[in-house]
Amino acid sequence: MSQALRTYLAGAEQAGLLAPRQTADPQIGQALAALHDRPAVNWTLAELACLSGMSRTLFAARFRAAVGESPMRHLAKIRLGQAAGYLTTTRLSVEAIARRTGYGTDASLSKAFKREFGISPGQYRESNGSVAVAPVVSR
């Protein structure tokens, strides 16, 4: 169990999941905090832009410049990192984890999880999290 937790925390730290990233842009910082504090919310680009007081286009460009990826990609990483943590530290069903992490169904979580990590949530759980939390490199 402790090895699984160490693996999860190492991956979560690399992915920026443990705390909102610090940014020199306070408007982007508001959106980052919202994403990290409430990742299960069904966020839209328009809602995040409004929260930051910007147009969608300006928000998307400034977010990417500050964080290095799109807001929705960052949100997916937060959610999948949380799901990996739940899989290694709880006995919750994949369906319950899907609901807690903002995925509508266990199938949608499973599809996203496999696309990101290369294995299903069940396989990840069976490995006790010993599979590193690192994204699959697409070709």
DSSP file with accessible surface (Angstrom, degrees, kcal/mol):
  #  RESIDUE AA STRUCTURE BP1 BP2  ACC     N-H-->O    O-->H-N    N-H-->O    O-->H-N    TCO  KAPPA ALPHA  PHI   PSI    X-CA   Y-CA   Z-CA
    1    1 A M     >        0   0  151      0, 0.0     4,-2.2     0, 0.0     5,-0.2   0.000 360.0 360.0 360.0 -42.0    0.0    0.0    0.0
    2    2 A S  H  >  +     0   0   77      1,-0.2     4,-2.6     2,-0.2     5,-0.2   0.888 360.0  52.1 -67.5 -34.8    2.8    2.4    0.8
    3    3 A Q  H  > S+     0   0  102      2,-0.2     4,-2.6     1,-0.2    -1,-0.2   0.916 109.0  50.6 -64.8 -41.2    4.5    1.7   -2.5
    4    4 A A  H  > S+     0   0    6      2,-0.2     4,-2.6     1,-0.2    -2,-0.2   0.921 111.2  48.3 -61.9 -42.3    1.2    2.4   -4.3
    5    5 A L  H  X S+     0   0   76     -4,-2.2     4,-3.0     2,-0.2     5,-0.2   0.926 111.2  49.8 -65.6 -42.7    0.9    5.7   -2.5
    6    6 A R  H  X S+     0   0  141     -4,-2.6     4,-2.5     2,-0.2     5,-0.2   0.928 112.0  48.7 -60.8 -43.3    4.5    6.7   -3.2
    7    7 A T  H  X S+     0   0   22     -4,-2.6     4,-2.3     2,-0.2   126,-0.4   0.936 113.3  46.9 -62.3 -45.9    4.0    5.9   -6.9
    8    8 A Y  H  X S+     0   0   37     -4,-2.6     4,-3.1     1,-0.2     5,-0.2   0.941 113.1  48.1 -61.6 -47.8    0.7    7.9   -7.1
    9    9 A L  H  X S+     0   0   73     -4,-3.0     4,-2.6     2,-0.2    -1,-0.2   0.896 110.4  51.5 -64.1 -38.1    2.2   10.9   -5.3
   10   10 A A  H  X S+     0   0   50     -4,-2.5     4,-2.1    -5,-0.2    -1,-0.2   0.940 115.0  42.5 -63.2 -45.1    5.3   10.9   -7.5
   11   11 A G  H  X S+     0   0    5     -4,-2.3     4,-2.1    -5,-0.2    -2,-0.2   0.905 113.8  51.8 -67.3 -39.2    3.1   10.9  -10.6
   12   12 A A  H  X>S+     0   0    0     -4,-3.1     5,-3.1    -5,-0.2     6,-0.6   0.901 109.2  50.2 -65.5 -39.3    0.7   13.4   -9.2
   13   13 A E  H ><5S+     0   0  139     -4,-2.6     3,-1.1    -5,-0.2    -1,-0.2   0.944 111.0  48.7 -64.8 -44.1    3.5   15.8   -8.3
   14   14 A Q  H 3<5S+     0   0  156     -4,-2.1    -1,-0.2     1,-0.3    -2,-0.2   0.869 112.6  48.8 -61.9 -36.7    4.9   15.5  -11.9
   15   15 A A  H 3<5S-     0   0   17     -4,-2.1    -1,-0.3    -5,-0.2    -2,-0.2   0.510 114.8-116.7 -82.1  -5.0    1.5   16.1  -13.4
   16   16 A G  T <<5S+     0   0   13     -3,-1.1    -3,-0.2    -4,-0.6     5,-0.2   0.803  75.0 130.4  76.6  28.7    0.9   19.1  -11.1
   17   17 A L      < +     0   0   23     -5,-3.1    -4,-0.2    -6,-0.2    -5,-0.1   0.623  51.6  70.5 -92.2 -14.0   -2.0   17.5   -9.3
   18   18 A L  S    S-     0   0   96     -6,-0.6    -1,-0.2     1,-0.2    -5,-0.1   0.838 114.7  -4.3 -77.9 -30.2   -1.1   18.1   -5.7
   19   19 A A  S    S-     0   0   59     -6,-0.1    -1,-0.2    -3,-0.1     3,-0.1  -0.985  89.9 -80.8-155.7 152.6   -1.7   21.8   -5.7
   20   20 A P        -     0   0   43      0, 0.0    -3,-0.1     0, 0.0    13,-0.1  -0.305  55.8-105.7 -56.8 138.7   -2.6   24.4   -8.2
   21   21 A R        -     0   0   80     -5,-0.2     2,-0.4     1,-0.1    11,-0.1  -0.370  33.2-114.4 -63.3 145.5    0.3   25.5  -10.2
   22   22 A Q        +     0   0  181     -3,-0.1     2,-0.4    -2,-0.1    -1,-0.1  -0.651  40.1 179.9 -80.0 136.1    1.7   28.9   -9.4
   23   23 A T        -     0   0   41     -2,-0.4     6,-0.1     1,-0.1    44,-0.0  -0.990  37.4-136.2-138.5 146.8    1.3   31.4  -12.2
   24   24 A A  S    S+     0   0  108     -2,-0.4    -1,-0.1     1,-0.1    -2,-0.0   0.613  91.0  82.9 -73.9 -12.0    2.2   35.0  -12.5
   25   25 A D     >  -     0   0   26      1,-0.2     4,-2.4    37,-0.1     3,-0.2  -0.806  63.6-166.0 -97.3 104.5   -1.2   35.6  -14.1
   26   26 A P  H  > S+     0   0  100      0, 0.0     4,-1.7     0, 0.0    -1,-0.2   0.833  87.4  55.9 -62.9 -31.0   -3.8   36.0  -11.3
   27   27 A Q  H  > S+     0   0   64      2,-0.2     4,-1.2     1,-0.2     5,-0.1   0.921 111.1  43.4 -67.3 -40.8   -6.7   35.6  -13.7
   28   28 A I  H  > S+     0   0    0      1,-0.2     4,-2.8     2,-0.2     5,-0.2   0.875 108.2  61.0 -69.4 -35.2   -5.4   32.2  -14.9
   29   29 A G  H  X S+     0   0   23     -4,-2.4     4,-2.5     1,-0.2    -1,-0.2   0.876 100.1  54.8 -58.6 -37.0   -4.6   31.4  -11.3
   30   30 A Q  H  X S+     0   0  106     -4,-1.7     4,-2.1     2,-0.2    -1,-0.2   0.922 110.2  45.2 -62.3 -44.4   -8.4   31.7  -10.5
   31   31 A A  H  X S+     0   0    0     -4,-1.2     4,-2.6     2,-0.2    -2,-0.2   0.917 112.0  51.7 -66.9 -41.8   -9.2   29.2  -13.2
   32   32 A L  H  X S+     0   0    1     -4,-2.8     4,-2.5     1,-0.2     5,-0.2   0.927 109.6  49.7 -59.9 -44.5   -6.5   26.8  -12.1
   33   33 A A  H  X S+     0   0   31     -4,-2.5     4,-2.9     1,-0.2     5,-0.2   0.921 110.7  50.0 -61.6 -41.9   -7.7   27.0   -8.5
   34   34 A A  H  X S+     0   0    4     -4,-2.1     4,-2.5     2,-0.2    -2,-0.2   0.925 111.2  48.6 -63.2 -43.0  -11.3   26.2   -9.6
   35   35 A L  H  < S+     0   0    0     -4,-2.6    -1,-0.2     1,-0.2    -2,-0.2   0.918 116.7  42.1 -63.6 -42.0  -10.1   23.3  -11.7
   36   36 A H  H  < S+     0   0   23     -4,-2.5    -2,-0.2    -5,-0.2    -1,-0.2   0.866 118.3  45.1 -74.5 -35.2   -8.1   21.8   -8.8
   37   37 A D  H  < S+     0   0  113     -4,-2.9    -2,-0.2    -5,-0.2    -1,-0.2   0.824 130.0  21.1 -76.8 -32.9  -10.6   22.5   -6.1
   38   38 A R    ><  +     0   0  119     -4,-2.5     3,-1.4    -5,-0.2    -1,-0.2  -0.438  67.0 152.7-136.1  61.8  -13.7   21.2   -8.1
   39   39 A P  T 3  S+     0   0    7      0, 0.0     4,-0.2     0, 0.0    40,-0.1   0.742  70.3  65.4 -67.9 -20.0  -12.5   18.9  -10.9
   40   40 A A  T 3  S+     0   0   47     60,-0.2    61,-0.1    -3,-0.1     2,-0.1   0.650  77.7 106.1 -77.8 -11.6  -15.8   16.9  -10.9
   41   41 A V  S <  S-     0   0   56     -3,-1.4     2,-2.2     1,-0.1    -3,-0.0  -0.392  84.3-117.3 -65.6 143.9  -17.7   20.0  -12.1
   42   42 A N        -     0   0  130     -2,-0.1    -1,-0.1    61,-0.0    -2,-0.1  -0.487  47.0-169.6 -81.8  70.0  -18.7   19.8  -15.8
   43   43 A W        -     0   0   27     -2,-2.2     2,-0.3    -4,-0.2     3,-0.0  -0.298  10.5-161.8 -65.0 146.0  -16.5   22.8  -16.7
   44   44 A T     >  -     0   0   61      1,-0.1     4,-2.2    -2,-0.0     5,-0.2  -0.871  31.6-116.4-119.8 160.1  -16.7   24.5  -20.1
   45   45 A L  H  > S+     0   0   55     -2,-0.3     4,-2.7     1,-0.2     5,-0.2   0.908 117.4  55.0 -59.5 -39.7  -14.2   26.8  -21.7
   46   46 A A  H  > S+     0   0   47      1,-0.2     4,-2.5     2,-0.2    -1,-0.2   0.906 107.5  48.6 -62.3 -41.6  -16.8   29.6  -21.6
   47   47 A E  H  > S+     0   0   91      2,-0.2     4,-2.5     1,-0.2    -1,-0.2   0.917 113.2  46.7 -65.9 -42.1  -17.3   29.1  -17.8
   48   48 A L  H  X S+     0   0    0     -4,-2.2     4,-1.7     2,-0.2    -2,-0.2   0.904 112.5  49.9 -66.8 -39.7  -13.6   29.2  -17.1
   49   49 A A  H  X>S+     0   0    1     -4,-2.7     5,-2.6    -5,-0.2     4,-0.5   0.928 111.6  48.8 -63.5 -43.1  -13.1   32.2  -19.3
   50   50 A C  H ><5S+     0   0  100     -4,-2.5     3,-1.2     1,-0.2    -2,-0.2   0.919 108.3  53.7 -62.1 -43.7  -16.0   34.0  -17.6
   51   51 A L  H 3<5S+     0   0   72     -4,-2.5    -1,-0.2     1,-0.3    -2,-0.2   0.857 113.2  44.3 -58.3 -33.9  -14.5   33.1  -14.2
   52   52 A S  H 3<5S-     0   0    3     -4,-1.7    -1,-0.3    -5,-0.2    -2,-0.2   0.457 114.2-118.1 -90.8  -4.8  -11.3   34.7  -15.3
   53   53 A G  T <<5S+     0   0   59     -3,-1.2     2,-0.3    -4,-0.5    -3,-0.2   0.865  75.1 110.2  72.3  36.2  -13.0   37.8  -16.9
   54   54 A M  S   <S-     0   0   22     -5,-2.6    -1,-0.2    -6,-0.1    -2,-0.1  -0.897  73.2 -95.9-135.4 166.1  -11.8   37.1  -20.4
   55   55 A S     >  -     0   0   70     -2,-0.3     4,-2.9     1,-0.1     5,-0.2  -0.381  43.1-109.8 -72.4 161.7  -13.1   36.0  -23.8
   56   56 A R  H  > S+     0   0  156      1,-0.2     4,-2.8     2,-0.2     5,-0.2   0.915 118.1  49.5 -59.7 -43.1  -12.8   32.3  -24.6
   57   57 A T  H  > S+     0   0  118      2,-0.2     4,-2.2     1,-0.2    -1,-0.2   0.942 114.2  43.1 -64.7 -48.1  -10.1   32.9  -27.2
   58   58 A L  H  > S+     0   0   78      2,-0.2     4,-2.8     1,-0.2     5,-0.3   0.926 115.1  50.5 -63.9 -43.7   -7.9   35.1  -24.9
   59   59 A F  H  X S+     0   0    0     -4,-2.9     4,-3.0     1,-0.2     5,-0.3   0.940 110.3  48.9 -59.7 -48.7   -8.4   32.8  -21.9
   60   60 A A  H  X S+     0   0   29     -4,-2.8     4,-2.3    -5,-0.2    -1,-0.2   0.914 113.8  46.7 -59.3 -42.5   -7.4   29.7  -23.9
   61   61 A A  H  X S+     0   0   61     -4,-2.2     4,-2.2    -5,-0.2    -1,-0.2   0.927 115.7  44.0 -66.8 -45.0   -4.3   31.4  -25.3
   62   62 A R  H  X S+     0   0   74     -4,-2.8     4,-2.3     2,-0.2    -2,-0.2   0.876 112.7  52.2 -69.7 -36.1   -3.2   32.8  -21.9
   63   63 A F  H  X>S+     0   0    0     -4,-3.0     4,-3.1    -5,-0.3     5,-0.6   0.955 110.9  47.3 -63.1 -47.9   -3.9   29.5  -20.1
   64   64 A R  H  X5S+     0   0  140     -4,-2.3     4,-2.1    -5,-0.3    -2,-0.2   0.906 112.6  49.9 -60.9 -41.3   -1.8   27.5  -22.6
   65   65 A A  H  <5S+     0   0   91     -4,-2.2    -1,-0.2    -5,-0.2    -2,-0.2   0.897 118.1  39.4 -64.0 -38.6    1.0   30.1  -22.3
   66   66 A A  H  <5S+     0   0   44     -4,-2.3    -2,-0.2    -5,-0.1    -1,-0.2   0.866 131.0  23.9 -79.3 -37.3    0.9   29.9  -18.5
   67   67 A V  H  <5S-     0   0   11     -4,-3.1    -3,-0.2     2,-0.3    -2,-0.2   0.711  96.3-122.7-106.2 -27.3    0.3   26.1  -18.0
   68   68 A G  S  <<S+     0   0   60     -4,-2.1     2,-0.3    -5,-0.6    -4,-0.2   0.536  83.8  55.1  95.9   4.1    1.7   24.6  -21.2
   69   69 A E  S    S-     0   0   24     -6,-0.4    -2,-0.3    -5,-0.0    -1,-0.2  -0.968  93.3 -78.9-157.4 168.1   -1.5   22.8  -22.2
   70   70 A S     >  -     0   0   34     -2,-0.3     4,-2.5     1,-0.1     5,-0.2  -0.281  41.5-114.0 -70.6 157.9   -5.2   23.6  -22.9
   71   71 A P  H  > S+     0   0    4      0, 0.0     4,-2.4     0, 0.0     5,-0.1   0.908 116.9  48.6 -58.9 -41.3   -7.6   24.0  -20.0
   72   72 A M  H  > S+     0   0   73      2,-0.2     4,-2.3     1,-0.2     5,-0.1   0.878 110.8  50.2 -70.8 -34.0   -9.6   20.9  -20.9
   73   73 A R  H  > S+     0   0   83      2,-0.2     4,-2.1     1,-0.2    -1,-0.2   0.916 111.2  49.5 -67.5 -41.4   -6.4   18.8  -21.2
   74   74 A H  H  X S+     0   0    0     -4,-2.5     4,-2.1     2,-0.2    -2,-0.2   0.927 110.1  50.7 -63.6 -42.1   -5.3   20.0  -17.8
   75   75 A L  H  X S+     0   0    4     -4,-2.4     4,-2.7     1,-0.2    -2,-0.2   0.914 108.1  52.8 -61.5 -42.3   -8.7   19.2  -16.3
   76   76 A A  H  X S+     0   0   24     -4,-2.3     4,-2.8     1,-0.2     5,-0.3   0.911 108.5  50.5 -60.9 -41.1   -8.5   15.7  -17.8
   77   77 A K  H  X S+     0   0   38     -4,-2.1     4,-2.3     2,-0.2    -1,-0.2   0.902 110.4  49.5 -64.4 -39.5   -5.1   15.1  -16.2
   78   78 A I  H  X S+     0   0    5     -4,-2.1     4,-2.4     2,-0.2    -2,-0.2   0.955 113.7  45.9 -62.5 -48.9   -6.4   16.3  -12.8
   79   79 A R  H  X S+     0   0   26     -4,-2.7     4,-2.5     1,-0.2    -2,-0.2   0.913 114.1  47.0 -61.7 -45.1   -9.4   13.9  -13.1
   80   80 A L  H  X S+     0   0    4     -4,-2.8     4,-2.5     2,-0.2    -1,-0.2   0.873 110.7  52.7 -69.3 -34.0   -7.3   10.9  -14.2
   81   81 A G  H  X S+     0   0    1     -4,-2.3     4,-2.1    -5,-0.3    -1,-0.2   0.916 110.4  48.1 -64.7 -41.0   -4.8   11.5  -11.5
   82   82 A Q  H  X S+     0   0   53     -4,-2.4     4,-2.7     2,-0.2    -2,-0.2   0.921 110.2  52.0 -62.6 -44.3   -7.5   11.6   -9.0
   83   83 A A  H  X S+     0   0    0     -4,-2.5     4,-2.5     1,-0.2    -2,-0.2   0.923 108.2  51.2 -59.7 -43.6   -9.0    8.4  -10.4
   84   84 A A  H  X S+     0   0    0     -4,-2.5     4,-1.6     1,-0.2    -1,-0.2   0.914 110.2  50.3 -60.2 -40.9   -5.6    6.7  -10.2
   85   85 A G  H  X S+     0   0    5     -4,-2.1     4,-1.6     1,-0.2     3,-0.2   0.933 110.6  48.1 -63.4 -45.1   -5.4    7.7   -6.6
   86   86 A Y  H  X S+     0   0   61     -4,-2.7     4,-1.9     1,-0.2     6,-0.3   0.893 108.6  55.5 -61.5 -39.5   -8.8    6.4   -5.8
   87   87 A L  H  < S+     0   0    4     -4,-2.5    -1,-0.2     1,-0.2    -2,-0.2   0.849 115.2  37.4 -63.3 -33.9   -8.0    3.1   -7.5
   88   88 A T  H  < S+     0   0   14     -4,-1.6    -1,-0.2    -3,-0.2    -2,-0.2   0.649 125.2  36.0 -93.7 -15.6   -4.9    2.5   -5.4
   89   89 A T  H  < S+     0   0   59     -4,-1.6     2,-0.3    -5,-0.2    -2,-0.2   0.474 115.2  40.5-117.6  -4.8   -6.2    3.8   -2.0
   90   90 A T     <  -     0   0   39     -4,-1.9     0, 0.0    -5,-0.2     0, 0.0  -0.874  64.0-132.6-135.3 172.2   -9.9    2.8   -1.9
   91   91 A R        +     0   0  201     -2,-0.3    -4,-0.1    -3,-0.0    -5,-0.0   0.083  58.5 140.2-108.2  18.0  -12.2   -0.1   -2.8
   92   92 A L        -     0   0   42     -6,-0.3    -2,-0.1     1,-0.1    -3,-0.0  -0.309  58.4-106.9 -59.4 147.0  -14.7    2.2   -4.6
   93   93 A S     >  -     0   0   61      1,-0.1     4,-2.5     4,-0.0     5,-0.2  -0.316  25.5-112.4 -69.0 159.9  -16.1    0.8   -7.8
   94   94 A V  H  > S+     0   0   33      1,-0.2     4,-2.7     2,-0.2     5,-0.2   0.888 120.5  55.7 -61.4 -35.6  -15.0    2.2  -11.1
   95   95 A E  H  > S+     0   0  105      2,-0.2     4,-2.1     1,-0.2    -1,-0.2   0.931 108.1  46.3 -62.2 -44.7  -18.5    3.6  -11.5
   96   96 A A  H  > S+     0   0   13      2,-0.2     4,-2.2     1,-0.2    -2,-0.2   0.907 112.9  49.9 -65.3 -39.5  -18.3    5.5   -8.1
   97   97 A I  H  X S+     0   0    0     -4,-2.5     4,-1.6     2,-0.2     6,-0.2   0.913 107.4  55.2 -65.3 -39.4  -14.8    6.8   -9.0
   98   98 A A  H  <>S+     0   0    0     -4,-2.7     5,-2.6     1,-0.2     4,-0.4   0.934 109.6  46.4 -58.7 -45.6  -16.1    8.0  -12.4
   99   99 A R  H ><5S+     0   0  145     -4,-2.1     3,-0.9     1,-0.2    -1,-0.2   0.908 112.4  50.1 -64.6 -40.4  -18.9   10.0  -10.7
  100  100 A R  H 3<5S+     0   0  129     -4,-2.2    -1,-0.2     1,-0.2    -2,-0.2   0.728 113.1  46.5 -70.5 -23.5  -16.4   11.5   -8.1
  101  101 A T  T 3<5S-     0   0    0     -4,-1.6    -1,-0.2    -3,-0.3    -2,-0.2   0.314 121.1 -98.2-106.4   9.0  -14.0   12.5  -10.8
  102  102 A G  T < 5S+     0   0   21     -3,-0.9     2,-0.4    -4,-0.4    -3,-0.2   0.565  79.6 129.4  92.1   8.5  -16.4   14.1  -13.3
  103  103 A Y      < -     0   0   32     -5,-2.6    -1,-0.3    -6,-0.2    -2,-0.2  -0.805  53.9-141.7 -95.7 139.1  -16.9   11.3  -15.7
  104  104 A G  S    S+     0   0   70     -2,-0.4     2,-0.3    -3,-0.1    -1,-0.1   0.849  78.1  12.8 -69.7 -32.8  -20.5   10.5  -16.5
  105  105 A T  S  > S-     0   0   73     -7,-0.1     4,-2.0     1,-0.1     5,-0.2  -0.925  73.0-112.7-141.2 163.5  -20.0    6.7  -16.7
  106  106 A D  H  > S+     0   0   74     -2,-0.3     4,-2.9     1,-0.2     5,-0.2   0.859 117.5  58.1 -65.2 -30.5  -17.5    4.0  -15.8
  107  107 A A  H  > S+     0   0   63      2,-0.2     4,-2.5     1,-0.2    -1,-0.2   0.920 105.5  47.7 -66.2 -41.4  -17.2    3.4  -19.6
  108  108 A S  H  > S+     0   0   43      2,-0.2     4,-2.2     1,-0.2    -1,-0.2   0.909 114.2  47.0 -68.4 -38.1  -16.1    7.0  -20.2
  109  109 A L  H  X S+     0   0    0     -4,-2.0     4,-3.2     2,-0.2     5,-0.2   0.945 112.2  50.5 -64.2 -46.5  -13.6    6.9  -17.4
  110  110 A S  H  X S+     0   0   40     -4,-2.9     4,-2.6     1,-0.2     5,-0.2   0.912 110.9  48.6 -59.1 -42.7  -12.3    3.6  -18.6
  111  111 A K  H  X S+     0   0  150     -4,-2.5     4,-2.2     2,-0.2    -1,-0.2   0.943 115.5  43.2 -63.8 -46.9  -11.8    4.9  -22.1
  112  112 A A  H  X S+     0   0    4     -4,-2.2     4,-2.3     2,-0.2    -2,-0.2   0.911 114.2  51.5 -65.6 -41.1  -10.0    8.0  -21.0
  113  113 A F  H  X S+     0   0    0     -4,-3.2     4,-3.2     1,-0.2     6,-0.4   0.937 112.0  45.6 -62.8 -45.9   -7.9    6.1  -18.4
  114  114 A K  H  X S+     0   0  115     -4,-2.6     4,-2.1    -5,-0.2    -1,-0.2   0.901 112.1  51.6 -66.5 -39.1   -6.8    3.6  -21.0
  115  115 A R  H  < S+     0   0  161     -4,-2.2    21,-0.3    -5,-0.2    -1,-0.2   0.906 118.2  38.5 -63.0 -38.7   -6.0    6.3  -23.6
  116  116 A E  H  < S+     0   0   20     -4,-2.3    20,-2.8    -5,-0.2    -2,-0.2   0.908 132.1  21.4 -79.7 -44.1   -3.9    8.2  -21.0
  117  117 A F  H  < S-     0   0   22     -4,-3.2    -3,-0.2     2,-0.3    -2,-0.2   0.505  95.4-121.3-109.4  -8.7   -2.1    5.3  -19.2
  118  118 A G  S  < S+     0   0   41     -4,-2.1     2,-0.3    -5,-0.4    -4,-0.2   0.464  84.8  73.0  84.3  -1.7   -2.3    2.4  -21.6
  119  119 A I  S    S-     0   0   34     -6,-0.4    -2,-0.3    -9,-0.1    -1,-0.2  -0.955  84.3-100.9-139.7 161.2   -4.1    0.1  -19.2
  120  120 A S     >  -     0   0   37     -2,-0.3     4,-2.5     1,-0.1     5,-0.2  -0.348  35.5-109.7 -76.3 161.4   -7.7   -0.1  -17.9
  121  121 A P  H  > S+     0   0    1      0, 0.0     4,-2.7     0, 0.0     5,-0.2   0.896 120.3  53.9 -57.0 -39.3   -8.6    1.1  -14.4
  122  122 A G  H  > S+     0   0   31      2,-0.2     4,-2.5     1,-0.2     5,-0.2   0.913 109.0  47.2 -63.0 -42.1   -9.1   -2.5  -13.3
  123  123 A Q  H  > S+     0   0   92      2,-0.2     4,-1.7     1,-0.2    -1,-0.2   0.892 111.5  52.0 -65.3 -38.7   -5.6   -3.5  -14.5
  124  124 A Y  H  <>S+     0   0    1     -4,-2.5     5,-2.0     2,-0.2     6,-0.3   0.935 110.6  47.4 -62.6 -45.2   -4.2   -0.4  -12.7
  125  125 A R  H ><5S+     0   0   35     -4,-2.7     3,-2.0     1,-0.2    -2,-0.2   0.923 109.8  53.1 -61.9 -43.6   -5.9   -1.4   -9.5
  126  126 A E  H 3<5S+     0   0  154     -4,-2.5    -1,-0.2     1,-0.3    -2,-0.2   0.829 105.0  54.8 -62.4 -30.8   -4.7   -5.0   -9.8
  127  127 A S  T ><5S-     0   0   29     -4,-1.7     3,-1.8    -5,-0.2    -1,-0.3   0.453 110.9-126.1 -80.5   0.7   -1.1   -3.7  -10.2
  128  128 A N  T < 5 -     0   0  118     -3,-2.0    -3,-0.2     1,-0.3    -2,-0.1   0.816  65.4 -61.7  57.0  32.0   -1.6   -1.8   -6.9
  129  129 A G  T 3 <S+     0   0    0     -5,-2.0    -1,-0.3     1,-0.1     4,-0.1   0.629 102.4 132.0  75.3  10.8   -0.6    1.3   -8.7
  130  130 A S    <   +     0   0   81     -3,-1.8     2,-0.5    -6,-0.3    -2,-0.1   0.654  47.7  91.3 -74.5 -10.2    2.9    0.0   -9.5
  131  131 A V  S    S-     0   0   53     -7,-0.2    -4,-0.0     1,-0.1   -14,-0.0  -0.719  94.1-109.4 -79.9 125.6    2.4    1.2  -13.0
  132  132 A A        -     0   0   65     -2,-0.5     2,-1.8     1,-0.1  -124,-0.1  -0.236  20.6-119.8 -59.1 142.0    3.8    4.7  -13.1
  133  133 A V        +     0   0   12   -126,-0.4    -1,-0.1    -4,-0.1  -118,-0.1  -0.637  67.9 130.9 -82.0  81.5    1.3    7.5  -13.5
  134  134 A A        -     0   0   47     -2,-1.8  -123,-0.0   -17,-0.1  -119,-0.0  -0.999  60.2-104.7-137.5 139.4    2.7    8.7  -16.7
  135  135 A P        -     0   0   69      0, 0.0     2,-0.3     0, 0.0   -18,-0.2  -0.249  34.0-109.4 -65.1 150.0    0.9    9.5  -20.0
  136  136 A V        -     0   0   72    -20,-2.8     2,-0.7   -21,-0.3   -18,-0.1  -0.579  31.8-124.2 -73.1 137.2    1.1    7.2  -23.0
  137  137 A V        -     0   0  125     -2,-0.3     2,-0.2     0, 0.0    -1,-0.1  -0.778  26.3-149.1 -87.4 117.9    3.1    8.8  -25.8
  138  138 A S              0   0  109     -2,-0.7     0, 0.0     1,-0.0     0, 0.0  -0.598 360.0 360.0 -86.9 150.6    1.0    8.9  -28.9
  139  139 A R              0   0  284     -2,-0.2    -1,-0.0     0, 0.0     0, 0.0  -0.682 360.0 360.0-103.4 360.0    2.5    8.6  -32.3
